[in-house]
Amino acid sequence: MTLYLVLLPADVSVDFADDAHPLSETLWLVRSARDRSRLFHDLRDQFARGLPLMVAPLEDCPEGWPKFKHLAPGALAWLRAGAPSQG
């Protein structure tokens, strides 16, 4: 599984088909077994062309997680709950 930071267009809803948690209306954390390109194309195909989309891989450990504040509740708990065990 890979952790991704995903930027979607405003007012667009998609089916991530993966474990996902919103940070804001347009910014999501997603854990997926799909590679970056597959996730990008699967999301892109769900809305009109010409709208913004970004899929960026992140390191899925506390040192690799983004720092954030004043975003959607539960994001840090979501990250911790799904983090791969370090061992």
C-alpha contacts under 8 A as a table, 3 or more apart, distances in Angstrom:
res1	aa1	res2	aa2	distance
1	M	31	R	6.07
1	M	32	S	5.15
1	M	33	A	4.44
1	M	34	R	7.64
2	T	31	R	5.42
2	T	32	S	5.41
2	T	33	A	6.16
2	T	34	R	7.73
2	T	35	D	7.75
2	T	57	P	6.91
2	T	58	L	7.43
2	T	59	E	7.74
2	T	60	D	6.94
3	L	29	L	6.98
3	L	30	V	5.68
3	L	31	R	4.48
3	L	32	S	6.63
3	L	57	P	5.86
3	L	58	L	5.37
3	L	59	E	6.66
3	L	60	D	5.62
4	Y	29	L	5.76
4	Y	30	V	5.11
4	Y	31	R	6.26
4	Y	32	S	7.74
4	Y	55	V	6.32
4	Y	56	A	5.30
4	Y	57	P	4.30
4	Y	58	L	5.45
5	L	27	L	7.20
5	L	28	W	5.88
5	L	29	L	4.91
5	L	30	V	6.49
5	L	54	M	7.77
5	L	55	V	5.84
5	L	56	A	5.13
5	L	57	P	6.32
5	L	58	L	6.85
6	V	27	L	5.73
6	V	28	W	5.05
6	V	29	L	6.23
6	V	30	V	7.10
6	V	53	L	7.36
6	V	54	M	5.47
6	V	55	V	4.61
6	V	56	A	6.44
7	L	26	T	5.55
7	L	27	L	4.69
7	L	28	W	6.49
7	L	52	P	7.54
7	L	53	L	5.44
7	L	54	M	4.88
7	L	55	V	6.64
8	L	12	V	7.16
8	L	26	T	4.85
8	L	27	L	6.37
8	L	28	W	7.97
8	L	52	P	6.34
8	L	53	L	5.05
8	L	54	M	6.90
9	P	12	V	5.86
9	P	26	T	6.02
9	P	51	L	6.05
9	P	52	P	5.45
9	P	53	L	6.53
10	A	25	E	6.69
10	A	26	T	5.62
11	D	25	E	7.78
12	V	47	F	7.22
14	V	43	L	6.79
14	V	46	Q	6.33
14	V	47	F	7.89
15	D	43	L	7.70
16	F	19	D	7.45
16	F	20	A	6.92
16	F	30	V	7.85
16	F	43	L	7.11
18	D	30	V	6.84
18	D	31	R	6.35
18	D	32	S	5.64
19	D	30	V	5.81
19	D	31	R	5.38
19	D	32	S	6.89
20	A	28	W	6.75
20	A	29	L	5.61
20	A	30	V	4.27
20	A	31	R	6.34
21	H	28	W	5.69
21	H	29	L	5.27
21	H	30	V	6.51
21	H	75	A	6.55
21	H	78	W	7.11
22	P	25	E	6.89
22	P	26	T	7.77
22	P	27	L	6.12
22	P	28	W	4.32
22	P	29	L	6.25
22	P	72	A	6.40
22	P	75	A	7.30
23	L	26	T	7.71
23	L	27	L	5.30
23	L	28	W	5.26
23	L	29	L	7.00
23	L	71	L	5.27
23	L	72	A	4.79
23	L	73	P	7.83
23	L	75	A	6.62
24	S	27	L	5.06
24	S	28	W	6.90
24	S	71	L	6.00
24	S	72	A	5.77
32	S	35	D	7.67
32	S	39	L	7.92
34	R	38	R	5.90
34	R	39	L	5.85
35	D	38	R	5.43
35	D	39	L	6.24
36	R	39	L	5.28
36	R	40	F	6.01
36	R	55	V	6.61
36	R	56	A	7.28
36	R	57	P	7.04
37	S	40	F	5.04
37	S	41	H	6.17
38	R	41	H	5.26
38	R	42	D	5.99
39	L	42	D	5.13
39	L	43	L	6.12
39	L	55	V	7.63
40	F	43	L	5.35
40	F	44	R	5.99
40	F	53	L	7.83
40	F	54	M	7.46
40	F	55	V	6.03
41	H	44	R	4.91
41	H	45	D	6.02
42	D	45	D	5.45
42	D	46	Q	7.03
43	L	46	Q	5.48
43	L	47	F	7.61
44	R	47	F	5.99
44	R	48	A	7.78
44	R	49	R	7.49
44	R	53	L	7.23
45	D	48	A	7.63
47	F	51	L	7.95
48	A	51	L	6.56
58	L	64	G	6.27
58	L	65	W	6.76
59	E	63	E	7.67
59	E	64	G	4.44
59	E	65	W	6.49
60	D	64	G	5.87
60	D	65	W	6.34
60	D	83	A	6.36
60	D	84	P	7.28
61	C	64	G	5.24
61	C	65	W	6.20
61	C	83	A	6.46
61	C	84	P	7.44
62	P	65	W	5.31
68	F	71	L	6.92
71	L	75	A	7.96
72	A	75	A	6.51
74	G	77	A	5.21
74	G	78	W	6.01
75	A	78	W	4.98
75	A	79	L	6.23
76	L	79	L	5.05
76	L	80	R	6.21
77	A	80	R	5.11
77	A	81	A	6.01
78	W	81	A	5.18
78	W	82	G	6.37
79	L	82	G	5.55
79	L	83	A	5.97
80	R	83	A	5.27
